[in-house]
Amino acid sequence: MSEVLRELIHQAYIEHLYVQAAADAERLRNDPAERAEMQAVAEDMDDQRACKDRSTSPP
């Protein structure tokens, strides 16, 4: 297979992945269950940071 053909196939594959990723991101942004899960994760991370900050701050 020529290098040019290999590069064209690779470029088409990469473009397909970007289109798929954009569609997945849009679907996730608009899914109420996904939004609720992302919010729960963000809150959990905030709680963990707050606990870490309290444990590392001087008395």
C-alpha positions as CSV (number, residue, x, y, z in Angstrom):
1,M,0.0,0.0,0.0
2,S,1.5,3.3,-0.9
3,E,2.3,5.9,1.7
4,V,-0.1,8.4,0.2
5,L,-3.0,5.9,0.4
6,R,-2.1,5.0,3.9
7,E,-2.1,8.7,4.9
8,L,-5.5,9.2,3.3
9,I,-7.0,6.3,5.1
10,H,-5.5,7.5,8.4
11,Q,-6.9,11.0,7.8
12,A,-10.4,9.7,7.1
13,Y,-10.3,7.6,10.2
14,I,-9.2,10.6,12.4
15,E,-12.0,12.7,10.9
16,H,-14.5,10.0,11.6
17,L,-13.3,9.8,15.2
18,Y,-13.7,13.6,15.7
19,V,-17.2,13.5,14.3
20,Q,-18.1,10.6,16.5
21,A,-16.6,12.3,19.6
22,A,-18.5,15.6,18.9
23,A,-21.8,13.7,18.5
24,D,-21.1,11.7,21.8
25,A,-20.3,14.9,23.6
26,E,-23.5,16.6,22.4
27,R,-25.5,13.6,23.4
28,L,-24.0,13.5,26.9
29,R,-24.4,17.3,27.4
30,N,-28.1,16.9,26.6
31,D,-28.8,13.8,28.7
32,P,-30.3,14.6,32.1
33,A,-29.0,11.4,33.7
34,E,-25.5,12.2,32.5
35,R,-25.7,15.8,33.6
36,A,-26.8,14.6,37.1
37,E,-23.9,12.2,37.2
38,M,-21.4,14.9,36.2
39,Q,-22.9,17.2,38.9
40,A,-22.6,14.4,41.5
41,V,-18.9,13.8,40.6
42,A,-18.2,17.5,40.7
43,E,-19.7,17.8,44.2
44,D,-17.8,14.7,45.3
45,M,-14.5,16.3,44.0
46,D,-15.3,19.5,45.8
47,D,-15.9,17.7,49.0
48,Q,-12.6,15.8,48.7
49,R,-10.7,19.0,48.0
50,A,-12.3,20.6,51.1
51,C,-11.3,17.7,53.3
52,K,-7.8,17.8,51.9
53,D,-7.6,21.5,52.4
54,R,-8.7,21.2,56.0
55,S,-6.1,18.4,56.7
56,T,-3.2,20.3,55.2
57,S,-3.9,23.8,56.6
58,P,-1.9,24.8,59.6
59,P,-3.9,24.9,62.9
